[in-house]
Amino acid sequence: MLKKSSLAVWGAALFIAWNGLLLLFLWSRPAPGPGQGDRLTAEVIRLAQDAEAELERQKELLRQIHRYSGGWARRRGARATPKPPPAPPSLPPQHPTDPSGTVLPVLVLACDRSTVRRCLDKLLRYRPSAQRFPVIVSQDCGHAETARVIASYGDAVAHIRQPDLSDIPVPAEHRKFQGYYKIARHYRWALGQVFRTFRYRAAIVVEDDLEVAPDFFEYFQAAFPLLLADRSLWCVSAWNDNGKEQMVDVAQAELLYRTDFFPGLGWLLLAELWDELEPKWPRAFWDDWMRQPEQRRGRSCVRPEVSRTMTFGRKGVSHGQFFDQYLKFIKLNDRFVPFTQLDLSYLKKDEYERSFLAKVYAAPEVRVEELQGNRRRELGAVRLQYRGRDAFKAFAKALGLMDDLKSGVPRAGYRGIVSFVYRGRRVYLAPPSDWPGYDPSWS
């Protein structure tokens, strides 16, 4: 500290000494003789200019000393006072009592895809408010090029980094699934940051290989109050697993459904759900874990007729599973739907089951051969009934649906019913009306 004080005194002394020497030089000059006046004037001007330049250098030195002394004082204070935990970077305050004003951050899970730029460009292009929808990019893997891409957005996004990049001990038979363990660890850490450190009321989760639709934010903003009001719902998803273009009605892009299948791929959850899931969060395969009865607990998600996300990430830990057959054909909605101006109360459980189930079981039953032959067109919407796992899988394959089941639940299904479009008409692939519930052994 003594050394720092001496530096400040030295700077002041230098300032005084220089000006004293300048004055002494001018006073000690002999009187100018004939012809020397002009040369003396020029020399005085030169000296004055040198003095002015030196004064500027001295002023800058004193400014630096002032800045450093402020830093020393802050460091002394920091040693005396414990440093508080860091605040979330440039993230807006909460409005927890007003659903219409609640901040809904978008959490982007990133790793080593520099193509995260495609995801972020669309999110930033379509979001209606940076205050209402802050974008938080959580990066795992420590990939330098991806980090540079994220940093290039400056204050438009908040960049946080998962600190534990170590390998995870896994059973020998899971050695090739190390990536799934790291993804689960990253999800746990990132969601913990959003809900524990930043203390948000809810969050929209996307991954770095998703592109969003123009009404992505409008959709989630409208569905958020529904998620608060109906506790039989536990998420809102932007994804339709059977959302290939020929299997959806693009003219009804406003149509939404309940589904018992957890879709993921752009989804909204509440902080209360994280309170429930965090203590038992799995070490790997988190999305299939979410689809187990112990986690779902009879709850449903909202999903759209036409997806509000699409994936462009063929390469990943799943090695392109389903991508070439299904995912790359998913239709991304391109028509803005003003969801916040629509009445979505039809999605509440009691009303939905009254109207949706009545519609399904009032539809005439047809055989799969009649569908494939495009017969009985006069019937309009129709129902194809299945009994048992094998029948469901056979019909799904024949019609181009995803045929896998998780804990007995079909993708996009509600009470065993999958709604889709086949050759231009609505089809309900449905169990009998006395449906007994899901059978996990069907997986």
Disulfide bonds with the S-S distance in Angstrom:
Cys111-Cys141 1.55
Cys235-Cys301 2.04
